[in-house]
C-alpha cells in the first residue's frame, strides 16, 4: 500500500512540469479544435484526425457530436493522442481526454466570437517530463472584430497546478 502511494505521488507532475505540459499541449489542442470547428454538418457525428502541426507530430483524433443552437455550436468529443511528439517541449503525449468545445457568435456584430475548449482526463507524458498529467481546465479564445484582436485565457488545473497564469497577456 505504501509503495502504491509513493508511486502515485512520484508519477504525478509538479508545477514546473505542468506549465511545460500546458505549453506543449497548446498548439496541438488549438489545431484539433480548429479542425473540429471546420466540420459544417449540423447536429452530426464528428470524426477528424491530424498527423502533424507546426511544432508536433503523431496522431491526434477527435470523435464525438456536434449540436447546433442559435448563435452557438457545442461539440462533445473525445480527443486521443497517440505518440504525439512536441518538439518545443521535447515531450511525448499519449492518452485520451474528454473535451467540450463551445463556439459562440457575438450577436451584436455577427463577426466577433468566442471558443471555450474544456479538457478533462489524464495524459501520459514522457521526455523532459515523465508522469501523468491530470487535465481539468478550459482554454478560452475570444476574437473582437472591431479591434481585430484575439485574447487567450485559461482557467482550471493540470495536476493540481493553476493554469490561469500560463496565458497572461496571450494572443494567438
Backbone bond lengths (Angstrom), bond angles and torsions (degrees), N, CA, C in turn:
res aa  C-N    CA-C-N  psi(-1)  N-CA   C-N-CA  omega(-1)  CA-C   N-CA-C  phi
1 X - - - 1.446 - - 1.525 111.22 -
2 X 1.321 116.68 -47.33 1.460 120.77 178.90 1.520 110.39 -61.47
3 X 1.339 117.20 -40.48 1.459 121.34 177.97 1.531 110.94 -59.10
4 X 1.336 116.79 -42.68 1.460 120.18 -179.15 1.518 111.27 -66.40
5 X 1.324 118.48 -38.23 1.457 121.45 177.18 1.525 110.53 -65.43
6 X 1.328 117.11 -41.84 1.463 120.51 178.14 1.523 110.26 -64.91
7 X 1.338 117.22 -41.99 1.457 120.95 178.78 1.525 111.05 -62.29
8 X 1.332 117.06 -42.97 1.465 121.12 179.96 1.515 110.60 -63.87
9 X 1.323 117.08 -41.38 1.462 120.81 179.46 1.519 110.55 -66.52
10 X 1.327 117.66 -39.51 1.466 121.42 -179.60 1.518 111.58 -73.82
11 X 1.317 117.25 -25.52 1.455 121.48 -174.95 1.526 112.24 -82.80
12 X 1.320 118.96 -17.92 1.458 122.50 179.34 1.530 109.18 -83.53
13 X 1.308 116.82 148.42 1.461 120.04 -177.39 1.529 111.02 -87.18
14 X 1.344 116.52 155.93 1.461 121.50 -178.60 1.538 110.65 -94.23
15 X 1.328 117.11 -175.65 1.465 122.74 -175.36 1.529 112.54 -61.68
16 X 1.320 117.66 -46.11 1.467 121.28 179.86 1.526 110.48 -63.31
17 X 1.334 115.46 -41.97 1.460 120.16 179.02 1.528 111.24 -67.31
18 X 1.331 117.08 -35.25 1.467 121.07 178.97 1.523 110.38 -61.29
19 X 1.319 117.36 -40.59 1.467 119.90 178.35 1.521 111.08 -66.34
20 X 1.332 117.96 -40.27 1.462 121.24 177.37 1.532 110.39 -63.54
21 X 1.329 116.93 -41.00 1.468 120.85 177.50 1.528 109.83 -64.13
22 X 1.330 117.30 -45.44 1.467 121.05 178.96 1.528 110.17 -58.11
23 X 1.331 116.69 -50.29 1.469 120.90 -179.77 1.524 111.06 -61.31
24 X 1.327 116.91 -39.43 1.468 120.73 -178.94 1.522 112.19 -70.40
25 X 1.330 117.45 -32.96 1.465 120.97 179.39 1.523 113.41 -79.73
26 X 1.327 117.46 -19.93 1.456 121.29 -171.91 1.535 112.00 -54.02
27 X 1.326 118.23 -53.21 1.464 120.41 -176.53 1.521 112.77 -70.05
28 X 1.343 119.80 -47.03 1.471 118.07 177.30 1.529 113.24 -59.17
29 X 1.331 117.68 -40.63 1.466 120.69 178.27 1.525 110.15 -65.27
30 X 1.331 117.43 -42.38 1.472 120.70 178.01 1.522 110.75 -62.21
31 X 1.330 116.91 -40.62 1.469 121.02 -179.43 1.522 111.80 -64.16
32 X 1.331 117.61 -48.04 1.467 119.62 -178.22 1.525 110.28 -71.00
33 X 1.333 117.95 -35.36 1.470 121.22 176.62 1.529 109.72 -59.91
34 X 1.335 116.75 -47.13 1.459 120.35 -179.26 1.525 111.77 -63.04
35 X 1.323 117.12 -36.24 1.463 120.36 177.81 1.531 110.73 -68.46
36 X 1.319 117.13 -40.42 1.470 121.12 176.30 1.529 109.57 -60.47
37 X 1.337 116.89 -43.53 1.469 120.82 -178.40 1.525 112.71 -65.74
38 X 1.321 117.80 -22.05 1.470 121.29 178.60 1.525 112.76 -74.71
39 X 1.319 117.23 -17.69 1.459 120.56 178.75 1.530 108.74 -64.86
40 X 1.337 116.96 120.52 1.461 120.43 -171.59 1.524 114.97 -101.24
41 X 1.324 117.91 -13.44 1.454 119.55 -178.50 1.524 109.95 -68.81
42 X 1.324 115.42 123.07 1.460 121.85 -174.87 1.526 110.70 -73.62
43 X 1.364 115.71 142.53 1.467 122.40 175.59 1.528 111.61 46.91
44 X 1.317 116.70 54.61 1.461 121.07 -172.01 1.527 111.46 -131.63
45 X 1.340 114.33 165.33 1.454 120.48 170.96 1.526 108.68 -73.42
46 X 1.332 115.69 149.07 1.457 122.16 -178.24 1.515 109.01 -125.03
47 X 1.330 116.36 138.59 1.453 121.76 172.66 1.526 107.09 -149.69
48 X 1.332 115.91 110.88 1.463 121.28 -179.34 1.526 109.24 -135.10
49 X 1.329 116.04 156.06 1.456 119.37 176.62 1.522 110.47 -148.83
50 X 1.320 114.15 155.25 1.465 122.62 177.33 1.520 108.01 -133.72
51 X 1.348 115.85 152.93 1.458 118.67 178.39 1.520 112.97 -121.43
52 X 1.343 117.27 -6.37 1.460 118.36 173.77 1.508 111.26 -169.12
53 X 1.327 114.63 155.86 1.454 122.38 177.47 1.516 108.85 -137.41
54 X 1.317 116.39 -166.08 1.462 120.13 -175.14 1.530 113.41 -67.17
55 X 1.342 118.09 -26.08 1.461 120.19 -179.20 1.528 113.13 -135.83
56 X 1.334 116.99 20.45 1.457 119.71 -177.98 1.521 110.49 -151.69
57 X 1.330 115.11 160.42 1.464 122.02 172.85 1.514 108.15 -148.29
58 X 1.306 115.89 158.81 1.465 122.67 -175.32 1.509 107.98 135.57
59 X 1.304 117.32 -152.50 1.466 120.52 179.55 1.522 109.54 -128.76
60 X 1.329 115.06 125.69 1.462 121.59 172.72 1.521 106.51 -124.00
61 X 1.315 115.73 125.98 1.452 121.50 179.18 1.521 109.59 -123.76
62 X 1.320 115.46 143.60 1.461 121.37 175.22 1.521 108.34 -126.98
63 X 1.318 115.48 128.71 1.458 120.73 178.49 1.516 108.59 -134.89
64 X 1.319 114.80 138.12 1.459 118.33 179.12 1.508 111.76 170.07
65 X 1.339 115.29 -144.53 1.458 120.74 -174.47 1.517 111.52 -133.54
66 X 1.321 114.02 150.80 1.458 122.58 174.68 1.521 107.87 -112.65
67 X 1.341 115.29 134.93 1.457 121.46 177.67 1.527 107.91 -126.97
68 X 1.330 117.07 125.69 1.463 121.95 -176.19 1.522 112.03 -102.71
69 X 1.348 114.23 139.07 1.457 123.47 175.94 1.525 106.96 -136.79
70 X 1.325 118.30 164.15 1.465 118.88 175.70 1.540 109.98 -58.84
71 X 1.305 117.11 125.56 1.465 125.93 177.81 1.531 114.34 64.44
72 X 1.338 118.27 7.90 1.458 119.65 -179.79 1.528 110.42 -148.73
73 X 1.343 115.00 141.73 1.457 121.35 174.82 1.527 106.83 -128.75
74 X 1.338 115.98 132.80 1.461 121.35 179.95 1.523 109.31 -116.24
75 X 1.326 115.15 138.27 1.455 122.26 178.58 1.526 108.23 -124.85
76 X 1.318 116.13 124.87 1.453 121.75 173.41 1.518 106.24 -110.15
77 X 1.337 116.41 111.47 1.463 119.93 -172.81 1.529 111.18 -137.06
78 X 1.319 114.53 154.73 1.454 122.29 166.94 1.520 106.48 -99.64
79 X 1.322 115.99 130.90 1.462 120.30 178.13 1.524 107.49 -111.81
80 X 1.335 115.66 120.56 1.464 121.76 -178.86 1.519 110.18 -107.58
81 X 1.328 115.05 133.60 1.460 122.86 177.05 1.524 107.91 -111.12
82 X 1.336 117.87 123.26 1.460 121.61 178.42 1.530 108.53 -124.39
83 X 1.317 115.42 109.86 1.469 122.02 179.50 1.516 112.25 49.72
84 X 1.329 116.35 46.54 1.466 121.31 177.65 1.526 107.64 -81.62
85 X 1.326 115.51 117.94 1.460 121.47 178.81 1.525 108.24 -104.09
86 X 1.335 115.76 122.34 1.456 121.32 179.22 1.524 107.35 -104.86
87 X 1.342 115.70 113.67 1.461 120.64 -174.10 1.520 112.71 -66.41
88 X 1.333 117.95 -37.35 1.462 120.46 -176.40 1.524 112.70 -70.14
89 X 1.322 117.83 -21.48 1.460 120.72 178.69 1.511 112.87 -111.84
90 X 1.345 116.55 -5.73 1.459 123.10 -175.53 1.525 110.22 50.74
91 X 1.349 114.59 51.63 1.462 121.74 -177.56 1.521 111.25 -126.76
92 X 1.318 115.30 146.80 1.457 122.33 167.18 1.520 107.17 -106.58
93 X 1.329 116.08 135.93 1.459 121.60 -177.35 1.523 108.87 -125.20
94 X 1.323 115.89 130.88 1.460 122.42 177.98 1.517 109.57 -138.56
95 X 1.329 115.69 146.49 1.454 120.39 176.03 1.515 111.75 133.72
96 X 1.316 115.15 -178.43 1.457 122.41 -178.64 1.517 109.19 -130.93
97 X 1.332 115.74 134.94 1.464 120.97 177.35 1.525 109.29 -125.95
98 X 1.308 115.00 154.59 1.454 121.58 173.72 1.522 107.95 -85.57
99 X 1.330 115.84 142.92 1.459 119.71 178.94 1.529 109.58 -138.93
100 X 1.314 113.76 141.83 1.459 121.66 174.86 1.527 105.93 -125.41
101 X 1.320 116.51 115.80 1.463 122.53 -176.24 1.517 108.10 -113.13
102 X 1.327 116.38 128.17 1.459 121.21 179.59 1.527 108.26 -123.48
103 X 1.333 114.83 119.34 1.467 121.92 176.03 1.527 107.13 -104.61
104 X 1.349 116.81 123.81 1.458 121.29 -178.91 1.524 109.29 -124.88
105 X 1.324 116.03 124.97 1.459 122.07 176.91 1.525 108.83 -90.50
106 X 1.331 116.03 131.75 1.468 121.17 179.61 1.527 109.11 -69.61
107 X 1.313 116.09 124.60 1.465 122.12 -174.99 1.534 112.49 -67.69
108 X 1.319 118.70 -32.63 1.468 120.84 -173.10 1.523 113.38 -67.86
109 X 1.344 117.61 -39.12 1.468 117.85 -178.13 1.537 113.33 -120.14
110 X 1.305 117.86 -7.49 1.466 124.45 -179.28 1.533 112.82 54.05
111 X 1.321 117.21 21.43 1.459 122.69 176.80 1.531 111.29 -124.98
112 X 1.313 116.38 -36.33 1.459 121.24 178.51 1.529 108.45 -76.00
113 X 1.338 115.80 149.99 1.463 119.46 -179.15 1.520 110.79 -154.27
114 X 1.314 114.57 167.02 1.461 121.25 171.48 1.526 108.57 -134.31
115 X 1.335 115.05 149.91 1.454 121.86 176.05 1.526 107.22 -133.21
116 X 1.318 116.03 120.64 1.459 121.56 176.16 1.524 108.33 -109.53
117 X 1.321 116.37 125.37 1.460 122.29 179.81 1.519 108.37 -118.15
118 X 1.321 116.23 109.45 1.463 121.51 179.42 1.519 108.85 -98.84
119 X 1.330 115.60 132.11 1.457 122.00 -179.38 1.519 109.40 -122.03
120 X 1.333 116.55 133.74 1.463 119.86 175.32 1.521 109.02 -145.15
121 X 1.321 113.87 137.11 1.458 120.78 -179.89 1.516 110.41 139.01
122 X 1.323 115.31 -175.21 1.458 121.36 -176.94 1.518 110.89 -114.16
123 X 1.329 115.42 138.75 1.461 122.08 173.63 1.518 108.53 -122.05
124 X 1.324 116.04 139.99 1.457 121.38 174.57 1.520 107.91 -87.62
125 X 1.321 115.94 129.72 1.452 121.80 -175.76 1.527 108.25 -123.65
126 X 1.348 116.24 132.36 1.460 121.51 174.93 1.521 108.66 -133.62
127 X 1.302 116.35 161.36 1.468 122.23 -177.65 1.511 108.96 116.30
128 X 1.332 117.45 -129.93 1.462 120.91 177.96 1.530 112.26 -63.61
129 X 1.323 116.82 -18.65 1.463 123.53 174.73 1.519 106.22 -127.73
130 X 1.296 116.79 138.55 1.457 119.65 177.70 1.510 110.33 -130.29
131 X 1.313 116.56 125.30 1.461 119.86 177.42 1.508 111.76 148.06
132 X 1.309 114.79 -159.75 1.457 122.11 -179.16 1.522 109.32 -107.52
133 X 1.317 115.91 124.70 1.465 121.63 174.79 1.524 107.26 -96.65
134 X 1.325 115.77 115.20 1.459 121.33 -179.96 1.526 108.03 -93.80
135 X 1.325 116.08 106.87 1.457 121.76 -175.50 1.518 111.38 -91.33
136 X 1.313 115.00 133.30 1.460 122.43 173.76 1.529 107.03 -157.70
137 X 1.340 115.73 71.14 1.458 119.56 -176.67 1.525 111.38 -147.96
138 X 1.331 113.89 164.21 1.458 121.67 177.71 1.523 108.79 -121.52
139 X 1.312 115.50 130.57 1.455 123.05 175.78 1.531 106.76 -104.38
140 X 1.339 116.45 120.88 1.468 121.47 -176.95 1.523 110.26 -112.32
141 X 1.314 114.85 133.86 1.464 122.05 177.10 1.518 107.19 -124.50
142 X 1.335 116.40 126.16 1.460 120.87 178.99 1.518 109.38 -124.20
143 X 1.331 115.36 129.79 1.461 121.35 176.53 1.519 108.48 -111.08
144 X 1.350 115.89 124.75 1.460 122.28 177.03 1.527 107.98 -105.24
145 X 1.324 116.34 111.25 1.460 121.96 -176.33 1.528 111.55 -63.77
146 X 1.327 118.63 -42.05 1.472 122.12 -176.02 1.526 111.70 -60.16
147 X 1.327 117.53 -40.51 1.468 120.27 -179.07 1.528 112.33 -101.05
148 X 1.327 116.80 -3.55 1.466 123.35 -178.35 1.534 111.10 52.77
149 X 1.325 116.18 47.86 1.459 121.40 179.66 1.525 111.16 -123.90
150 X 1.308 114.12 151.66 1.458 121.88 176.08 1.521 107.44 -120.37
151 X 1.311 115.52 132.97 1.463 121.59 177.96 1.525 108.11 -120.88
152 X 1.316 115.72 136.45 1.463 121.55 -179.55 1.524 108.84 -122.09
153 X 1.337 115.85 133.51 1.462 122.04 177.55 1.521 109.09 -138.59
154 X 1.319 114.84 158.32 1.462 120.34 175.56 1.517 109.06 -134.39
155 X 1.332 115.22 145.42 1.461 121.94 176.10 1.513 108.06 -139.05
156 X 1.306 116.22 140.59 1.453 121.09 178.51 1.509 110.88 123.24
157 X 1.344 116.23 -154.82 1.458 119.82 -173.46 1.519 112.48 -141.87
158 X 1.326 113.81 151.86 1.458 122.51 165.53 1.521 105.48 -119.45
159 X 1.316 116.09 117.33 1.473 122.34 -179.41 1.522 111.96 48.15
160 X 1.330 116.69 42.69 1.449 121.96 176.82 1.516 115.53 85.15
161 X 1.329 118.26 -4.17 1.463 122.16 -179.53 1.525 109.68 -96.25
162 X 1.327 116.56 127.26 1.461 122.97 178.42 1.531 109.57 -63.58
163 X 1.335 117.40 127.74 1.468 121.60 -177.35 1.524 113.14 -96.38
164 X 1.335 118.50 -2.89 1.465 120.75 -174.16 1.524 112.78 -62.11
165 X 1.320 118.50 -29.89 1.460 121.37 179.90 1.530 112.57 -77.50
166 X 1.326 117.99 -15.85 1.459 121.54 -175.31 1.530 113.37 -71.90
167 X 1.335 117.64 -16.32 1.478 120.82 -176.99 1.508 113.32 -119.80
168 X 1.323 119.19 14.15 1.473 120.97 -177.24 1.531 110.35 -54.73
169 X 1.336 115.44 120.68 1.453 121.19 177.69 1.514 114.45 74.55
170 X 1.332 117.64 14.35 1.456 120.35 -176.96 1.515 113.06 -77.16
171 X 1.299 114.18 144.70 1.450 122.43 167.70 1.508 106.68 -129.88
172 X 1.301 116.44 154.10 1.462 119.57 -177.75 1.504 109.44 -100.34
